[in-house]
Amino acid sequence: MANMDYPGPCFACSAIEGCAGGVDRQQAVQSYCKGLELELSAWKARLYDVLVADGAREAEDSIALLKSTMRELEATAERLRNECPSSLSGEEKTIGAGLERLRVHYTKALSVISPGWFGG
């Protein structure tokens, strides 16, 4: 499962920004996107757990925000794969903010869902 304290799929994007060659940069971006994809897959599993849990109706607002944030992050990852930018500093801030929104709304959803679904 996703580590809720983990800031994102890479610790520093300097590897991408430091790549002079197009092939090296493309490989670094693809590696970054793969990490993001793995992180989003873990979040999708968590989102599914919330969707099927008792009390999901009470968490509808948080669930809707989780879904929209997930779509935004997936679209960003797809765009990065296609464009292969020379710098990810702006995208990294957007992705970090999106992952933070996932953490916040996931926690809000859990606060209204029956604890029996999560070992409580």
Rosetta blueprint (number, residue, H / E / L):
1 M L
2 A L
3 N L
4 M L
5 D L
6 Y L
7 P L
8 G L
9 P L
10 C L
11 F L
12 A L
13 C L
14 S H
15 A H
16 I H
17 E H
18 G L
19 C L
20 A L
21 G L
22 G H
23 V H
24 D H
25 R H
26 Q H
27 Q H
28 A H
29 V H
30 Q H
31 S H
32 Y H
33 C H
34 K H
35 G H
36 L H
37 E H
38 L H
39 E H
40 L H
41 S H
42 A H
43 W H
44 K H
45 A H
46 R H
47 L H
48 Y H
49 D H
50 V H
51 L H
52 V H
53 A L
54 D L
55 G L
56 A H
57 R H
58 E H
59 A H
60 E H
61 D H
62 S H
63 I H
64 A H
65 L H
66 L H
67 K H
68 S H
69 T H
70 M H
71 R H
72 E H
73 L H
74 E H
75 A H
76 T H
77 A H
78 E H
79 R H
80 L H
81 R H
82 N H
83 E H
84 C L
85 P L
86 S L
87 S L
88 L L
89 S H
90 G H
91 E H
92 E H
93 K H
94 T H
95 I H
96 G H
97 A H
98 G H
99 L H
100 E H
101 R H
102 L H
103 R H
104 V H
105 H H
106 Y H
107 T H
108 K H
109 A H
110 L H
111 S H
112 V H
113 I L
114 S L
115 P H
116 G H
117 W H
118 F H
119 G L
120 G L
